[in-house]
């Protein structure tokens, strides 16, 4: 089975390849059960540290090659991640050992508030792969069909023993980086307005309409179905029973250290809470 190794913006790809939608909601709600990928769904959890997931993807791809399995691994990351050491280590190892791995760089022009031109002196992200001797291509990341074609060629090449490939998908982050971000402080309004007109969803809809494959009735039906789906997913995430407090201790260590055993028993981290008898509170200890 092929594998997906994401960063934290691959929701559509993860859902398309089998991850229940409410798992992503659980992750962002702070519930670790959102990271317990179901058996049979070959994905790693969302990766928040920048660039570390590429080494994991390389390791999985290497294992597939060593086992002579015809499987391919896709890993996603942003343009800023190409400045991380993990990126270069993964690229070099993948190329040297010719593992079946596709690197997909989502170049949205900004690494939070850092423009691409300031965090990398390369004319393109794609050309970084040339130095590692792997096939590379820059593609319009807002063109669904172009991305599909480029990705399929890379996957087919990897599955056929042709080693890794690098895809640079040129796109744009229309929203703020996070809820704590205010992109208006550093991003030109004219730049945003230009990219809004290139919205990939609108482009795809217009393309399908021109091909007589889509119309307002189908759009309304899709939006209504989507509303129902979103409601169901949110309800599933919000109605999940609360986790057991012991879980934070039981699934971390094979043998719980003494100091953590005391924390688990008392649910306290400070000395007074753990040993109330030291101030004559023996009844509190019994409770």
C-alpha positions in Angstrom: 0.0 0.0 0.0 1.2 3.5 -0.8 1.8 6.0 2.0 1.0 9.7 2.6 3.3 11.7 4.9 1.8 15.1 5.5 2.7 18.4 7.2 -0.5 20.1 8.4 -2.3 21.4 5.3 -3.1 18.1 3.5 -6.7 17.6 4.7 -8.1 16.9 1.2 -5.4 14.4 0.4 -5.8 12.6 3.7 -9.5 12.4 3.5 -9.4 11.2 -0.1 -7.1 8.4 0.9 -9.2 7.1 3.8 -8.7 9.2 6.9 -12.1 9.9 8.6 -12.7 13.6 8.5 -13.3 14.0 12.2 -9.8 12.9 13.0 -8.4 16.2 11.8 -10.9 18.1 13.9 -9.9 16.0 17.0 -6.2 16.8 16.3 -6.8 20.6 16.2 -9.1 20.3 19.3 -6.1 19.0 21.2 -7.4 15.4 21.4 -4.5 13.0 20.7 -6.9 10.4 19.5 -7.0 12.4 16.3 -3.5 11.2 15.7 -4.3 7.5 16.1 -4.6 6.7 12.4 -7.0 3.7 11.9 -5.5 0.4 10.8 -5.3 0.1 7.1 -5.0 3.8 6.5 -1.4 4.3 5.4 -0.8 7.8 6.7 1.3 9.4 9.4 -0.3 12.0 11.7 -0.2 15.7 10.9 3.3 17.0 11.4 3.7 20.4 13.0 7.5 20.7 13.2 8.8 22.1 9.9 10.5 19.6 7.6 10.8 16.6 10.0 8.2 14.5 8.2 10.4 14.3 5.0 12.9 12.0 6.8 10.0 9.8 8.0 8.8 9.6 4.4 12.2 8.7 3.2 12.5 5.9 5.8 9.2 4.4 4.8 10.1 4.5 1.1 13.5 2.9 1.8 11.7 0.1 3.7 9.4 -0.5 0.7 12.4 -0.7 -1.6 14.3 -3.1 0.7 11.3 -5.3 0.8 10.9 -5.1 -3.0 7.3 -3.8 -2.5 5.9 -1.8 -5.4 4.7 1.0 -3.2 5.2 4.8 -3.4 5.4 7.4 -0.7 4.2 11.0 -1.1 5.3 13.7 1.4 4.2 17.3 1.5 5.8 20.5 2.7 6.0 24.2 2.2 8.5 26.4 0.5 10.0 27.4 3.9 10.7 23.8 4.7 13.3 23.6 1.9 15.6 25.8 4.0 15.6 23.1 6.8 18.4 20.7 7.2 15.9 17.8 7.3 14.8 18.6 3.8 18.3 18.3 2.4 19.1 15.1 4.3 16.0 13.5 3.1 16.5 14.6 -0.5 20.1 13.4 -0.6 19.4 10.0 1.0 16.3 9.4 -1.2 18.3 10.2 -4.4 21.4 8.1 -3.4 19.3 5.1 -2.6 16.8 5.7 -5.3 13.8 5.2 -3.1 10.2 5.4 -4.4 9.4 8.9 -2.9 7.7 11.9 -4.3 8.5 15.3 -2.7 5.6 17.7 -3.1 6.5 21.4 -2.3 3.5 23.7 -1.9 5.1 27.0 -2.7 2.6 29.5 -1.5 5.1 32.4 -1.5 5.3 32.9 2.2 6.9 31.1 5.1 4.6 32.8 7.7 5.6 36.4 7.2 8.9 35.7 5.3 8.6 36.0 1.5 10.1 33.3 -0.6 12.6 35.7 -2.1 14.0 36.4 1.4 14.3 32.9 2.7 15.8 31.2 -0.4 18.1 32.7 -3.1 17.1 29.9 -5.6 15.1 31.2 -8.6 12.7 28.3 -8.1 12.2 25.6 -5.4 12.2 23.0 -8.1 15.8 23.6 -9.1 16.9 22.5 -5.6 16.3 18.9 -6.7 18.7 19.2 -9.6 21.7 19.2 -7.3 20.4 15.9 -5.9 20.1 14.3 -9.3 16.4 13.7 -9.3 13.7 14.6 -11.8 11.9 17.9 -11.0 9.2 20.1 -12.3 7.5 23.3 -11.4 3.7 23.2 -12.0 0.8 25.6 -11.5 -0.4 24.5 -8.1 -3.9 26.1 -8.7 -4.5 23.9 -11.8 -5.9 20.6 -10.7 -5.3 18.8 -13.9 -1.7 20.0 -14.2 -0.9 18.9 -10.7 -2.6 15.5 -11.3 -0.6 15.0 -14.4 2.7 15.9 -12.8 2.0 13.8 -9.7 0.9 10.8 -11.7 4.1 10.9 -13.8 6.2 11.1 -10.7 4.3 8.2 -8.9 4.5 6.0 -12.0 8.2 6.7 -12.3 8.8 5.8 -8.6 6.7 2.7 -8.8 8.6 1.6 -11.9 11.9 1.8 -10.1 12.9 5.3 -11.3 13.6 6.7 -7.9 12.4 10.0 -6.3 11.0 13.1 -7.9 10.4 16.7 -6.8 7.3 18.7 -7.6 7.0 22.4 -6.9 3.3 23.4 -6.9 3.2 27.2 -7.2 0.2 28.4 -5.2 -0.8 31.1 -2.7 -2.0 31.3 0.9 -5.2 33.3 0.7 -5.8 33.3 4.4 -3.7 34.3 7.4 -1.0 31.8 8.4 -2.8 31.0 11.7 -5.5 32.6 13.8 -2.7 34.5 15.6 -1.5 36.0 12.3 -2.4 39.2 10.5 -1.1 38.9 7.0 -2.2 42.5 6.2 0.8 43.7 8.2 3.3 42.2 5.7 1.5 41.2 2.6 0.6 43.6 -0.3 -3.1 43.9 -0.8 -2.7 43.9 -4.6 -0.8 40.6 -4.4 -3.7 39.0 -2.5 -6.3 40.3 -4.9 -4.4 39.0 -7.9 -4.3 35.5 -6.4 -7.9 35.5 -5.3 -8.8 35.6 -9.0 -6.8 32.4 -9.5 -8.7 30.4 -6.9 -8.4 26.7 -7.9 -11.9 25.8 -7.0 -13.4 28.6 -9.1 -11.1 27.8 -11.9 -12.1 24.1 -11.9 -15.8 25.0 -11.8 -15.5 27.3 -14.8 -13.6 24.6 -16.7 -16.2 22.0 -16.0 -19.0 24.5 -16.9 -17.3 25.2 -20.2 -17.1 21.5 -20.9 -20.9 21.2 -20.1 -20.1 19.0 -17.2 -21.3 21.3 -14.4 -24.1 23.7 -13.7 -25.8 25.7 -11.0 -28.1 22.8 -10.0 -25.2 20.4 -9.5 -23.4 23.2 -7.5 -26.4 23.7 -5.2 -26.7 20.0 -4.7 -23.0 19.6 -3.8 -23.1 22.5 -1.4 -26.1 21.1 0.4 -24.5 17.7 0.7 -21.3 19.4 2.0 -23.3 21.2 4.7 -24.8 17.9 5.9 -21.4 16.2 5.8 -19.7 19.0 7.8 -22.4 18.9 10.4 -22.0 15.2 10.8 -18.2 15.4 11.1 -18.4 18.2 13.6 -20.9 16.3 15.7 -18.7 13.2 15.6 -15.7 15.2 16.8 -17.5 17.0 19.6 -19.5 14.1 20.9 -16.6 11.7 21.4 -16.3 10.6 25.1 -13.7 12.4 27.1 -10.4 10.6 27.2 -9.2 8.8 30.4 -6.8 10.9 32.3 -4.6 7.9 32.9 -3.9 7.8 29.1 -1.2 10.4 29.4 0.8 8.0 31.6 -0.2 4.6 30.3 0.8 5.0 26.6 4.1 6.8 27.0 6.4 4.5 29.0 6.6 0.7 29.0 7.5 1.0 32.7 6.3 4.1 34.5 9.1 6.0 36.3 8.5 6.4 40.1 8.0 10.2 39.9 5.3 9.8 37.2 3.7 6.9 39.1 3.2 9.3 42.0 1.8 11.9 39.6 -0.6 9.4 38.2 -1.8 8.3 41.6 -2.2 11.8 43.0 -2.9 13.8 39.8 -0.6 16.4 41.3 2.9 17.7 40.3 3.7 19.7 43.4 5.1 18.3 46.7 2.2 19.4 48.8 -0.3 17.7 46.5 1.6 14.5 46.3 2.5 14.3 50.0 -0.2 16.2 52.0 0.8 14.3 55.2 3.9 16.5 55.4 1.6 19.3 56.8 -0.7 17.0 58.8 -3.3 16.5 56.0 -3.6 12.7 56.3 -7.3 12.7 55.5 -6.5 14.4 52.2 -4.1 11.6 51.4 -6.8 8.9 52.1 -9.2 10.6 49.8 
